[in-house]
């Protein structure tokens, strides 16, 4: 006799070369010609995709805004695998951390010493973001800034120096 708890209707959608299956955990498994990732709806048009494996150190997570399943699959495919047009990511405000730091440095006024200090500290932050696989500004969260501060404190920097870096 089969259990009714295990029986559930699995929804399957196919579009643009992608196969999307509903999972029992409430998410969606997306399989395509170039890779596999999962989607989770967070409510009112916000979606989170997860790609890779945390145990292998190549996991990538990002939150997107999209009106439907088709749109979020296209956006995630563009971000992860470079498929489709990249104009969707630009309209999302997906600015790279390095580009924003460079723009802030260009906009900064002040003495040459102050500008070189800003460039040095900005370089530290960009290198830390790269090491922790944070590429886009909208991926950055307060927890990341706390981890960045803890990183410098663990290296023996004083609180004043860490605040200066931030």
N, C-alpha and C positions, 0 to 999 in steps of 0.2 A: 504494500500500500504506500502510495506517495504522500509526502507531507504537503499541505497547502501553503505552508510558510515559504517553502523553497520555490514554489511555482509562482512566477511573476511574468508579466508580459514584457518582453524586451523590445524596445522600440529601435528600429534601424532606419536610418536616413542615408541616402547617397546623393552627393552633389559634388561637381567639379573634381572628380577623382578621389574624394574623401568618403570614407564609410564611418558613420557616427552611430555608436550603440549606447543605449542607456545601461547604467550599471546599477546594482542593487544598493549601492551606497549613496545614490542620488546624483552621481556624476555622470559624465559621458566619456567614453573611450573613443578617440578619433584615430583612425588608421588611414594612412595615405600612401602615395607612391614613394615618398621620401622619408617618412618617419611616423612615429606613434606618440601621442600625448593625451593627457586627460583634461577635461573641463569640469568646472564646478560653478553652478550659478549661485551668486551671492545675494541676489535680489535686485529688483528694479533696474535691470539692464546692465548689471556689473557681473563680470565673469572672471574666473581665475583659471589660468592654464598652468599645468605642471608638465615639464619635459625632463627626461633623464632619470638618473638613479642617484639618490642621496648617498648610498653606501660607496658608490664609485666616485663621488665628488663632482659629478657633472649635472646636477639637478638645476633646473632653471624654473622660476615661478614668476608670474606677472599677472596683474589685474588689468582687464580691459573693459571698456564700455561698448556695448553693442545691443542692437535692437532684437536680434534673434540668433538662433543657432548657426544659420548659414553665414551671417556676417562675422560672428566671433571666430568661426573656423577659418574663414578667409584671412582675418587679421592675424590670428595666431600662426597660421601657415606662412604668412608674409614675414612676421617677426622671426620665427624660428628657422625657416628654411629658405627665405628670400623668394618665395613664390608670389606671383601677382604683382600688383603695383605697390610701391612703397609709400604712396601718398596717404594711405590710411594711417600709417604710423606717425607721419608728420602732423596730421590733423589731431592726433591724440595728445600731442604735446610731449612726444617721446624724444626729448633732447638728451644728447649724451653729456655725461658729467664733465668730461674733458672740454667739450666745446663751451659749456657754460662757464667753466673756470677761466678759459681763455678770454671770453667776452667780458667777464667781471674784471679781469686784469687790464684789458684794454680801456675799460670805462673808469678805472681807478685813477684818481688824480693824486698827486703828492710827489715827494722827493724820490730820487732814484733808489735810495736805500729802502724806503717803504715799499716801492714797487717790486724790488728784488726779493724782499722778505715775503710779500704776498705771493710772488711766483714760486718761491721755495716751499711755503706752507701749502699752497694749492697743489703743487706737485706731489707732496706727501699724501694728500687726501686722494688725488687721482690714482696714485700707485696703490693705495690701500683698497680703493674701490675695485680696481682691476684685479687685485689679488683675491678679493671676496666676490668676484663675478657680479659686480653691480655696474651695469653699463649705462642705464638710462636714469635720468633724474627722477622720474615718477616711480622707479623701483626703490628709491631711497626712503627709509622709514626712521622714526626716532630711535628704534632699537639699534640701527646701524650706527648712528652717531654715538650712542652709549658704548657700543663695542669699539668704535674708533678711539674714544677717550680712554677706555680700559686698556686698549692696545698700547697707547703711549704711556699710561701710568705703569703698566707692567714693564716697560722698557726703562723705568727709572726717572721719568720726567716729572717735574713738579706740577701741582694743580694749576699754577699760574701759567706755566708753559703750555699745558694742554689747552687751557682756555684761549690762549693766544693762537694756537694752531687752529682751534675751532672758529 
